[in-house]
Amino acid sequence: MADDSRNNQQHIIGSYAAIGDSFTEGVGDPGPDGTFVGWADRFAVLLADRLPAPDVATSPEDSPHGDFRYANLAVRGRLLDQIVEEQIPRAKELAPDLVSFCAGGNDIIRPGADPDDLAERFERAVADLSNAVGTVMVTTGFDTRGVPVLRHMRGKIATYNVHLRAIADRYHCPVLDLWSLRSVQDRRAWDNDRLHLSPEGHTRVALRAAQVLGHDVPADPDQPWPPQAQRSTFDEGRDNIQWAREYLVPWIGRRLRGESSGDHVEAKRPDLLPL
């Protein structure tokens, strides 16, 4: 007879490390202390809430989430090779029960990017990680049909996503499929820059991540958004002009100068620590 207690233990995650770029760092979801929160932080709370209650009463200084530990190594603007060089070695050192791996988004939007080559490098990283940590959760790219500046990249992103799913199959990795998460295609799921998720968008991704691992969640990530009044063509056009002036032009300028939004930025949570 199978040992049910052992099977249950396999679903208990006591430590989690997130690696990636601005999406995983949490850009677009500001916290009260000036750092970003984001889907990975919110997902960590959902994971911690599933841990069994401690056998003994904890002191006021102890974490309300018991022994759960969480690290976030993601840094905005990072390319795949930078994530592999800077973050994966640290994730291997930490050797958590779970690593979420989202990378390649900043590569795929560059002129001349090859999704096939990018996927080969991603697979080498997954193979490396899989030998050192408990579980690797692979994250796909979003469907960009509603993002004006990235809409023309949709086919290339879709090709990359197919590769990511195949890689996940080969290494038995759960997949956080953002392309199929319809709720984040609503404008309200995105920050004013239209490139990063809003707090509500990050929340929905966190809920979906927990679902991917088979966990019950407190809300449906695909719950329909409340009805919204139809906006006029004039208002939409005015918003588009303002967005281009405040976000698109500076973004293009940084690209032309070879600058990154992550220059001089360090990981916000480099160690496995209690929540």
N, C-alpha and C positions, 0 to 999 in steps of 0.2 A: 504494500500500500504506500502511496506517495506521502511524503511528510508535508502536510498542509502548512505547518508553521514555517517550514523552510520556504515553501512557495510564496507565502505572504511576505516573508522578509525580502524576497527578490523585488518586490514592488515598493519597498521602503527606501527612499532616497534621503540619506543623511547629510550629503554634501553636494554642492552644485557650483560649477564655474562656467561663466559665460564668456565667449570670445567672439570678436567681430569688430564692427565699425560703429558709426554714429547711431544706427538703428538699435544695436544692442547696448550701447552706452546709455541710450535713453533720450537723445536729443529731441526736443519738442515737448517733453514732459518734465518741466522744472519742479524741483523740490523746494521746501522752505529754507534750506541751508545754502541755496545757490547751485548745488549740483543737480544733475538730472536723475530722475527716477527711472522710468521706462519699463518696457514689458518684462525684461529679465528680472529686475528687482521685484516686480509684482508677481511674477511667476515663482520666484524664490519664496515669497510669503505663502503662496498656495501650497508649495511643496512642504514647507515647514509645518503648516497647519495639519498635515497628514501624519506627522510623526506621533507615535504613542505618547501619552502623557507620562512625565517622569514618575518613577515609583515613590520618590520622596518629595516633600515640599521644597520648593526652591526659595532662595533668599531674594529680597527685593532687588539685589544687584544682578541676578541671573536674567538671561534672556527669556522672554515669555515664550519663545519658540524652542526651548530646551537645547538639545545638542546639535541642532541643525547649523551647518556652516555654509557660507556663500561667498564667492569671489566674482568680481566682474572686471575682466582684463581688457574689455573693448575700448577702443579709442577712435573718435570720429576721424573720417578722412582716410583711414587705413586701407591700403590695397591688399589683395590676397597674399602676395609674397611677404609683405610687412607683417601681416597677422601670423603667417607661418614662422617667420623669423623671431618676432618679438613676443608673441602670446602663447603659441603652442608649447614651447619649452617650459614655460611657467606652468601651464595647465598640466603638463606631464609630471612636473615636480609635485604639484598639489595632489594629483591622482584622486580626484573626487569621484563620487558615484555616478555623476552625470556631468557632461559638458555639452552645451549648446554651441553649435558651430555655424555661424552665418558669415560668409565672406564671398567676395567677387562682385558685389554690387557696384563698387566704385571703379572696378576694372571694366565691367561690361559696357558702361556708358562712355568709355573713352573711344575716340575715333580709331578704327582699325582693330578693335578688340575681337579676338577669336574665341567664341564660346567653347569650341572643342579643346583648344590648348588650355584654356582656363580650367576646364573640367578635369583634365589630366593632372594638373597641379593640385587641384582640390582633392582628387582621389588619393594622391600620395600623402597629403596631410591627414585625411581620414584614416588611412592605413596606419600611419604613425601614431595618431591619437588612440586608435582602437586597441593598440597593444599596451597602453599605459593607464587607461581610465576605465571606469565601469561601463558606461553607455555614452555614445555620441549621438546627439540629436541634430540632424541635418535640417537646415532652414532654407527654403526656396526663396526666390524673388517674388515681388508683387506683380500683379497685372497692372501695367502702366497706361492702359488705354485712356484713363481719365487725367493723366498728368501731361499737360501740353508740351513741356520741354523734353519729356521722355517718351512720348507716345510712339515716335518713330523707332524706338529701340525695342518695341514689344516682341517682335519676332525673334530677335537675338536673345532676349531674356527668356523667352519660352524654350528656346533650344537649350540654353544653359540649365533651365529647370528640369528638362527631361534627363539630361546627364546626371543632375544631382539625385534624382529619384533612382536612377539605375545604380549609382554609386551606393546609395543608402541600402538598396536591395542586396548588393554584393556583400556589404559589411553588416547587414542586419541592424541598421540604424532606424530608429523612429524618424518620421519626417514631419516637420512643422511646415505645412503647405500654405504659404501666404497667398499664392495665386488664387486658390479656391475659396479664400475667406472673403465672401462677397461684401460683408459689412464694411470692410475698410476701403471699398471703392466709393463710399459716400464722402463727399467733400468734408464733412464734419469730422471724419477720422484723421484728417491731416492738419498739420500746423499751418500757420500763415505762409510759410515759405514753400508749401506744396511739395516738399521733398522729404519731410520727416513727419511722423505720426503725431497727432495731438494726444493729450492724456487719455481721452476716451479710446482712441485708436490703439494706443499701447495696452490699455486694459483688455481690449478685445483679443489682442494677440496673446497676452498672458493666459487668458481663459482657454484659448484654443490650444496653447502649448500643454496645459494641464490635461485637456481632453485627449490629446495625442498619446499621453502616457496612461490613458484609461481611468483618469481620476474624475470623480464628480466635481462639478464646479458650481459656484453660487449664482451664476447667471449664464445665459446663452450668448456666446460671442457673436452669433449671427442674428441676434434679436433685431428686428426692424427698427430703424430710427424713427423718432416722432415725425409726424407730417410737418412739412416746412412750406411757407408761402413761396409761391413762384416769384423769382426775381426777374426784373426787366432786362432786356438786352443791353440797355444803356448802363444799368448798374453792373452787369457782368463785365462789360467792356471797361468801365472805369476801374473795377477791381483788378482786371488783367493788366492794365497800364501801371497801376500802383505796385502790383506784385513784380512786374518786370523791373521797375525802377528800384525797388527796395531789396529784391532778392536775386533776380536773374542776372542783371548787369554786374553786381558785385561778384556773383558766383563765376561768371565768365571771366571777369578780371583776374580772379585768383587762379583760374585754370591757365590763363595766358602767361601769368607771372611765375607759374610753377609752384604756387603756394598751396598749402593744405589747411583746412580748418582745424586739423589736429596737430599742427606744428606747435611744439612746446607743451602739448597736453599729455598728461600721464593717466594711467588707469586709475579709476576712482576707488577701486576696491581690490588691490593686488593680492590680498591674502584671504584664505578661508576663515571667515570670522562669523560670530553669531549675528543674527539680525537685530 
